[in-house]
Amino acid sequence: MPALCLGSLVFLGFVPRPLFTLSDPRRAAVEAIVDEELERGEAWRKLEELCSKAPRRLSGSEGAARAVAWARETLIADGLENVHLEPCLVPRWERGSVAELAVIAPQALAGTKIPVLALGGSVATPPEGLEADLLVVRSFDELAALGERARGGFVLFDRAMDDAAYDPFDAYGGAVDQRSRGAIEGAKHGARAALVRSMTMRRDDHPHTGMMQYEEGVARIPAAAVSTNGADLLARLVAEEEPVRLRLRLDCRTLDPVPSSNVIGELSGRERPEEVVLVGGHLDAWDVGEGAHDDGAGCVESMEALRLLRKLDLRPRRTVRCVLFMNEENGLAGAQAYLAAHEGELARHVFAIESDRGGFSPRGFTSPIEGAGREELAELVALLGRTGADRLFPGGGGADIGALARYGVPLAGLYTDPQRYFDFHHSELDRLEAVHPRELELGAAALASLAWLVAEREAPLPRLPPPAPKNE
């Protein structure tokens, strides 16, 4: 195989790593951060506490309120400055206690239960449930081509995440529209309920929930995720031309929005405290599992980043601010509230990093920065070799910080090994035992290191260009 030229590497999205001498003082700071976290770090302890005290913390729930209180107390105990809550109004949806999908026909499988979870925001079925024949499709176009066949029935959207995609996040992006719009498209064709194959490559009996949408003027029908094994069984029965009839029961409900909060803590800059480097994750999590990877890991990594810098007396030129956002999973109310509360200082936000890809081994950072700014950021990222996060990949920053790009704020996202993320995502499997302490510690060290390197620079990174105007 011929050697790749430099141009090929750039085309593939990698930025070459510069060489550094061991005497580089920046590298010495990174080494100290890594040593401190691996020897005396508290990221794992923090995650244990969060998963124990607030395992199910969907926005508006008692679990979310406990998570907010815990995060505030922990940031204060870590000795951070300006620890406070910033209010936001969040949606409140409750799953209820009933989620049942049962086979009625074929007779040989009558009574078989298919593992199912209501999708976030779904309406309930009548108390007695809904009963209908099943139609299986793999695209909205296929549904439209079948015309009236969906009317009065259930539609299973069964397009699997693409196993051939190297990055599972790309595979997720190619399938998740079924979850978000399945109920809308099904209702347009007269379906009584929408069923969606779970967004995971893993074959098991654990359904994965997530947010779905309704559309003004389109009937609101119940929507639920089916486990991958369950989807395979139903699709096989339909393919064998068996008439498949199911009964679905859900008792979820939407209530009035309720107050909640983002949680903020800072390490003030020694020279330019008015300039801010933001690190953060989202404190809310779905009401199944413990939200350990999504996004307990990102929260404790962000909290630990500031504690490490304070412990090592690595106070940079600029302020490093930890923001734990509320309501990423079903509304982004916390992100919008942050923009409103800090609108007057967004021009002084010099960088923002989000961690929301799970507590797996760090591999680098994603960023939309281009040109000279990308080269400058790549030089800093290349210093993080001991954490494993020393490569810069194409991509964005994350859902909660994404809107900061409109104000020119340079963004980055911690990029972790993606291969098993969707094994756990939005499911009962996302529990503390799914996270490895060593990987979590390396992620915290990587986040702390990049935050310090950017905050300590003499000159800030170049700002992002203004967004292109939307076509009218």
C-alpha positions in Angstrom: 0.0 0.0 0.0 1.5 3.4 -1.0 2.3 5.8 1.8 -0.3 8.5 2.4 0.9 12.0 1.6 0.2 15.0 3.8 -2.7 16.1 1.6 -4.3 12.7 2.0 -4.1 13.0 5.8 -5.8 16.4 5.7 -8.4 15.1 3.4 -9.2 12.3 5.8 -9.8 14.8 8.6 -6.6 14.4 10.6 -4.2 17.2 11.4 -0.6 16.2 11.6 0.9 16.2 15.1 3.7 18.8 15.7 6.8 17.7 17.5 7.6 19.1 20.9 10.6 19.0 23.2 10.2 17.5 26.6 11.1 20.9 28.1 8.0 22.5 26.7 6.3 24.0 29.8 2.9 23.3 28.4 3.7 19.6 28.2 4.8 19.7 31.8 1.5 21.1 32.8 -0.4 18.4 31.0 1.8 15.7 32.6 1.0 17.1 36.0 -2.7 17.1 35.3 -2.6 13.5 34.0 -0.5 12.3 37.0 -2.9 14.0 39.5 -6.0 12.5 38.0 -4.6 9.0 37.6 -3.1 8.9 41.1 -5.6 11.0 43.2 -8.5 11.8 40.8 -12.1 12.1 41.9 -14.0 11.7 38.6 -15.0 8.1 39.4 -16.2 9.0 42.9 -18.2 11.8 41.5 -19.9 9.6 39.0 -20.7 7.0 41.7 -22.4 9.6 43.7 -24.4 11.1 40.8 -25.6 7.6 39.7 -26.5 6.7 43.2 -28.2 9.9 44.3 -29.9 10.8 41.0 -30.0 7.8 38.6 -33.1 8.8 36.7 -33.0 12.6 36.1 -35.2 13.5 33.2 -35.9 17.2 33.1 -38.7 18.2 35.5 -38.4 15.1 37.6 -37.4 14.7 41.3 -34.2 13.0 40.1 -33.2 16.0 38.0 -33.8 18.2 41.1 -31.6 16.0 43.2 -28.9 16.1 40.5 -28.9 19.9 40.5 -28.6 20.0 44.3 -25.8 17.5 44.2 -23.8 19.3 41.5 -24.0 22.6 43.3 -22.9 21.1 46.6 -20.0 19.2 44.9 -18.7 22.3 43.1 -18.7 24.2 46.4 -16.9 21.3 48.1 -14.3 21.4 45.3 -13.5 25.0 46.3 -14.7 26.6 43.0 -15.7 30.2 42.7 -19.0 31.8 41.8 -20.9 28.6 42.2 -24.6 29.3 41.5 -27.8 28.1 39.8 -29.2 29.7 36.7 -32.9 29.1 36.2 -34.6 27.6 33.2 -38.1 26.4 32.5 -38.1 22.8 31.3 -40.7 20.4 29.8 -42.1 17.6 32.0 -43.0 14.2 30.5 -43.6 11.1 32.6 -43.2 7.6 31.3 -45.7 6.0 33.6 -45.6 2.4 34.6 -47.1 0.6 31.6 -45.2 -0.2 28.5 -46.5 -3.4 26.8 -46.4 -4.7 23.3 -47.9 -8.2 22.9 -48.4 -10.5 20.0 -52.0 -11.5 19.3 -51.4 -13.2 15.9 -50.0 -15.5 14.6 -51.6 -17.8 17.1 -48.4 -19.8 17.7 -46.9 -16.7 19.3 -50.0 -15.3 20.9 -49.1 -13.7 24.3 -45.4 -13.2 23.4 -44.2 -9.9 24.9 -41.9 -7.7 22.7 -39.6 -5.5 24.8 -40.7 -1.9 24.3 -40.2 1.6 25.7 -42.3 4.7 25.0 -40.4 7.4 23.2 -40.0 10.7 25.0 -42.9 13.0 24.5 -45.3 10.3 23.3 -49.0 10.4 24.0 -50.5 7.4 25.8 -52.8 4.7 24.4 -56.3 4.3 25.8 -56.1 2.4 29.1 -57.2 -0.8 27.4 -54.5 -0.4 24.8 -54.6 -0.3 21.0 -54.9 -3.4 18.8 -53.9 -3.4 15.1 -52.1 -5.3 12.3 -48.5 -4.5 11.6 -46.8 -3.0 8.6 -43.0 -3.0 8.4 -41.1 -0.3 6.4 -37.5 0.9 6.2 -38.1 4.4 4.9 -40.6 7.2 4.7 -40.7 6.8 0.9 -41.5 3.1 1.3 -44.4 4.0 3.6 -45.7 6.6 1.2 -45.6 4.1 -1.7 -47.7 1.6 0.3 -50.5 4.2 0.4 -53.6 3.1 2.3 -52.0 -0.1 3.7 -50.9 1.8 6.9 -54.4 3.1 7.7 -55.7 1.7 10.9 -52.5 -0.3 11.6 -49.2 -0.1 13.4 -46.1 0.9 11.5 -42.7 -0.5 12.5 -39.8 1.6 11.1 -37.1 -1.0 10.8 -34.1 0.7 9.1 -31.1 -0.5 11.1 -28.1 1.5 12.0 -25.5 0.8 9.3 -23.1 -1.8 10.5 -20.7 -0.8 7.7 -20.2 2.7 9.0 -16.9 3.0 10.9 -18.2 5.7 13.2 -21.4 4.6 14.9 -22.4 8.3 15.2 -22.7 8.4 11.4 -24.8 5.3 11.5 -27.0 6.8 14.2 -27.5 9.9 12.1 -28.6 7.7 9.2 -31.4 6.1 11.2 -32.6 8.4 13.9 -35.1 10.3 11.7 -37.3 7.2 12.2 -37.4 7.9 15.9 -37.9 11.7 15.6 -40.4 11.7 12.8 -41.9 8.2 12.7 -45.1 9.2 14.5 -45.6 12.1 12.2 -45.1 10.1 9.0 -47.2 7.2 10.3 -50.1 9.5 11.3 -50.1 11.2 7.9 -50.9 7.7 6.4 -53.6 6.9 9.0 -51.5 4.6 11.3 -52.7 4.2 14.9 -49.2 3.9 16.4 -45.6 4.1 15.4 -43.0 1.6 16.4 -39.3 2.2 15.9 -36.3 -0.2 15.9 -34.0 0.9 18.7 -31.0 3.1 17.8 -28.3 0.6 18.5 -26.1 -1.9 16.6 -26.3 -4.4 19.4 -28.8 -7.2 19.1 -30.5 -7.7 22.4 -33.8 -7.3 24.3 -33.2 -3.9 25.7 -35.2 -1.1 24.0 -33.6 2.4 23.7 -35.8 5.4 24.2 -35.2 9.0 23.0 -37.0 12.1 21.9 -39.7 12.1 19.2 -41.7 14.9 17.7 -45.2 15.8 16.7 -46.3 18.3 14.0 -49.0 20.9 14.1 -52.1 19.7 12.2 -51.0 16.0 12.2 -52.7 13.5 14.6 -50.7 12.6 17.6 -50.3 8.9 17.8 -48.4 6.8 20.4 -44.8 6.1 19.6 -42.5 3.4 21.1 -39.0 1.9 20.6 -38.8 -1.9 20.1 -35.7 -3.8 21.0 -33.5 -5.0 18.1 -34.3 -8.6 18.7 -38.0 -7.8 18.9 -37.8 -5.8 15.7 -36.0 -8.7 13.9 -38.7 -11.1 15.1 -41.6 -8.9 13.9 -40.0 -8.1 10.6 -39.3 -11.8 10.0 -42.9 -12.7 10.7 -44.2 -10.1 8.3 -41.7 -11.2 5.6 -43.0 -14.7 5.9 -46.4 -13.2 5.0 -47.8 -14.1 8.4 -50.6 -11.7 9.4 -49.1 -10.1 12.5 -51.4 -8.4 15.0 -50.3 -6.6 18.1 -51.6 -4.9 21.2 -49.8 -1.8 22.5 -50.3 -0.2 25.9 -48.6 3.0 27.2 -49.6 5.3 30.0 -47.1 8.1 29.5 -48.2 11.8 29.8 -47.0 15.3 29.4 -47.5 17.8 32.2 -47.0 21.6 32.5 -43.3 22.8 32.3 -41.6 23.3 35.6 -38.6 25.4 36.9 -35.1 23.8 36.9 -31.6 25.1 36.7 -28.2 25.0 35.0 -25.3 24.6 37.5 -22.3 26.9 37.2 -18.9 27.0 38.8 -15.7 28.8 37.9 -12.0 29.1 38.4 -11.3 32.8 37.8 -8.6 33.9 35.5 -5.5 35.5 37.0 -5.1 38.2 34.3 -8.2 38.3 32.1 -11.0 37.0 34.3 -13.7 38.6 32.0 -12.7 36.2 29.2 -14.2 32.7 29.5 -13.3 29.2 28.4 -16.4 27.0 29.0 -16.4 23.3 29.7 -19.6 21.4 30.2 -22.0 18.5 29.8 -25.7 17.9 30.4 -27.0 17.0 33.8 -30.3 15.6 32.7 -30.6 12.0 31.5 -33.4 9.6 30.4 -35.5 7.9 33.0 -34.1 4.4 32.3 -30.6 3.3 33.4 -28.5 5.7 35.4 -27.3 8.1 32.7 -23.7 7.1 33.5 -22.3 7.5 29.9 -25.0 10.0 28.8 -24.1 12.3 30.2 -23.0 11.7 33.8 -19.5 11.1 32.5 -19.4 14.4 30.7 -20.6 16.3 33.7 -18.1 14.8 36.1 -15.2 15.2 33.6 -16.1 18.9 33.4 -16.4 19.3 37.2 -13.1 17.4 37.7 -11.3 19.6 35.1 -11.7 22.7 37.3 -10.9 20.8 40.5 -7.7 19.5 39.0 -6.6 23.0 37.9 -7.3 24.4 41.3 -5.6 21.6 43.1 -2.5 22.0 41.0 -2.5 25.8 41.3 -2.7 26.0 37.5 -4.8 29.1 37.4 -4.7 30.3 33.8 -4.9 33.8 32.3 -8.6 33.4 31.6 -11.6 32.1 33.6 -12.5 28.5 33.1 -16.3 28.0 33.7 -18.0 24.7 34.2 -21.6 24.7 33.0 -23.8 21.7 33.7 -26.8 22.1 31.3 -30.3 21.0 32.0 -32.7 19.6 29.4 -30.4 18.5 26.6 -32.3 15.3 26.0 -35.8 16.7 25.3 -35.6 20.4 24.6 -32.3 22.3 25.1 -34.0 24.7 27.5 -30.8 25.0 29.5 -28.7 25.9 26.5 -31.2 28.6 25.5 -31.3 29.9 29.1 -27.5 30.2 29.2 -27.5 32.2 26.0 -30.1 34.6 27.4 -28.4 35.0 30.7 -24.9 35.6 29.2 -25.8 37.4 26.0 -23.8 40.5 27.0 -20.6 38.5 27.6 -20.6 36.0 24.7 -18.2 38.1 22.8 -15.7 37.4 25.6 -16.3 33.6 25.5 -13.0 32.6 23.8 -13.6 28.8 23.6 -16.2 26.2 24.6 -15.7 22.4 25.0 -18.5 19.9 25.5 -18.2 16.3 26.6 -21.3 14.3 25.6 -19.9 11.1 23.9 -19.7 8.9 27.0 -16.9 8.0 29.4 -14.9 5.9 27.0 -11.2 6.3 26.2 -10.5 9.7 24.8 -9.2 9.8 21.2 -9.1 13.5 20.5 -11.5 16.5 19.9 -13.9 17.4 17.2 -14.1 21.0 16.1 -15.6 23.1 13.3 -12.7 25.6 13.4 -10.9 26.0 10.0 -7.8 27.6 8.6 -5.1 29.0 10.8 -7.3 28.6 13.9 -7.5 24.9 13.3 -3.8 24.6 13.0 -3.4 26.5 16.3 -5.9 24.2 18.0 -4.2 21.1 16.6 -0.9 22.2 18.1 -2.5 22.3 21.5 -4.4 19.0 21.1 -1.1 17.3 20.0 0.2 18.0 23.5 -2.3 15.6 25.0 -0.6 12.3 24.0 -0.6 10.8 27.5 -4.4 11.0 27.6 -4.8 9.5 24.2 -6.8 12.6 23.0 -4.1 14.1 20.8 -5.9 14.2 17.4 -8.3 16.8 16.0 -11.2 15.5 14.0 -13.8 17.3 11.9 -17.2 17.9 13.5 -19.0 20.2 15.9 -18.9 21.0 19.6 -22.1 19.5 20.9 -25.8 20.2 21.3 -25.6 22.5 24.3 -22.8 24.7 23.1 -23.7 24.6 19.4 -25.6 27.9 19.4 -22.5 29.7 20.6 -21.1 29.4 17.1 -23.5 32.1 16.1 -21.6 34.5 18.3 -18.2 33.4 16.9 -17.2 31.3 19.8 -14.7 28.6 18.8 -16.0 25.1 19.7 -14.7 21.6 20.4 -16.1 18.3 21.6 -14.3 15.6 23.5 -14.1 12.7 21.0 -14.1 9.3 22.8 -13.9 5.8 21.3 -17.3 5.6 19.6 -17.7 1.9 19.0 -19.8 0.9 22.0 -21.6 4.1 22.9 -24.9 3.1 21.3 -24.8 -0.2 23.1 -25.9 1.8 26.2 -27.3 5.0 24.9 -30.8 5.8 26.2 -31.3 2.3 27.7 -31.5 0.5 31.0 -27.9 -0.6 30.2 -26.4 2.9 30.7 -25.3 2.3 34.3 -22.2 2.9 36.4 -20.8 -0.5 35.7 -20.7 0.3 32.0 -18.1 2.9 32.6 -14.4 2.1 33.2 -12.7 4.3 35.9 -9.5 4.5 33.9 -11.1 5.7 30.8 -13.2 8.3 32.7 -10.1 9.6 34.4 -8.3 10.0 31.1 -11.2 11.9 29.7 -11.2 14.3 32.7 -7.5 14.8 32.3 -7.9 15.6 28.6 -10.7 18.0 29.2 -8.7 19.8 32.0 -5.6 20.0 29.8 -7.2 21.5 26.7 -9.2 24.0 28.8 -6.0 25.1 30.5 -4.0 25.3 27.3 -6.5 27.5 25.6 -7.2 29.6 28.7 -3.4 30.2 29.2 -2.6 31.2 25.6 -1.4 34.8 25.2 -3.7 35.3 22.2 -7.2 33.7 22.0 -7.9 31.4 19.1 -9.5 33.0 16.1 -13.3 33.3 16.3 -15.6 31.4 14.0 -16.9 33.3 11.0 -20.5 34.6 11.1 -23.1 32.0 9.9 -24.1 32.1 6.3 -27.5 33.8 5.8 -30.4 31.4 5.4 -32.1 31.2 2.0 -35.5 32.8 2.2 
